[in-house]
Amino acid sequence: MNTPYVKKYDENGTVINPIIMHGLFHQEPNRAERRKDMNVTRFHGNGKNYHLTIFKNSKFKRVRQVAITKNGEVNIILHYLPL
């Protein structure tokens, strides 16, 4: 059975059994950090098997370009090429 926490004091009035919060923190990301990538607007359009976007009277092909910087970081550039 769970017992409630009761502060215990010594003769000088200092707490003998303070609450030490060492086991409640973890290294894994929380839910908001895990879902951060899911909330980004997707690079999608009308076609499923062919990357095609149709807007009013014009058609565009979606192309994803990968560029690597001098630091080694990967940048993804999204292009809409007219057909």
C-alpha positions in Angstrom: 0.0 0.0 0.0 1.2 3.5 -0.8 2.1 5.6 2.1 1.9 9.4 1.9 5.0 11.6 2.1 5.5 13.1 5.6 8.3 15.6 6.2 10.6 14.7 9.0 12.6 17.4 10.9 15.7 17.1 13.1 16.3 19.1 16.3 17.5 22.2 14.4 14.4 22.4 12.2 15.9 21.2 8.9 14.2 18.6 6.8 15.7 15.1 7.1 14.0 13.5 4.1 13.7 16.1 1.3 12.1 15.2 -2.0 14.9 14.7 -4.5 13.7 14.7 -8.1 16.3 12.6 -9.9 14.4 9.7 -11.4 11.6 11.6 -13.1 13.6 13.0 -16.1 14.4 11.0 -19.1 16.5 11.4 -22.2 13.9 10.5 -24.8 12.0 13.3 -26.6 8.5 14.1 -25.5 5.4 13.8 -27.8 5.6 17.3 -29.2 9.2 16.8 -30.3 8.5 13.3 -31.8 5.6 14.7 -33.9 7.3 17.9 -35.0 8.3 16.3 -38.4 4.7 15.1 -38.9 3.3 18.6 -38.8 5.4 19.9 -41.7 3.4 20.6 -44.9 4.0 17.7 -47.3 5.4 18.1 -50.9 2.5 16.4 -52.6 0.0 17.1 -55.3 -2.6 15.4 -57.4 -0.8 12.4 -58.9 0.1 9.3 -56.9 2.4 7.4 -59.2 3.6 10.4 -61.2 4.7 13.5 -59.2 2.2 15.9 -60.8 0.6 19.0 -59.4 -2.3 20.7 -61.3 -3.2 24.3 -60.4 -6.0 25.9 -62.4 -4.8 25.7 -66.0 -1.2 24.8 -65.5 0.6 21.6 -64.7 3.8 21.2 -62.7 6.1 18.3 -62.0 7.4 18.0 -58.5 11.2 17.4 -58.2 13.1 17.1 -55.0 16.8 18.1 -55.1 19.3 17.1 -52.4 22.2 19.4 -51.8 25.0 18.8 -49.4 26.6 21.9 -47.8 30.3 22.3 -46.9 29.5 21.5 -43.3 28.0 18.1 -44.4 24.4 19.1 -43.7 21.8 17.9 -46.1 19.4 20.5 -47.6 16.4 19.4 -49.6 15.2 21.9 -52.2 11.6 21.4 -53.6 11.0 22.5 -57.2 7.8 22.8 -59.3 8.9 22.5 -62.9 6.3 23.5 -65.6 5.2 20.9 -68.1 
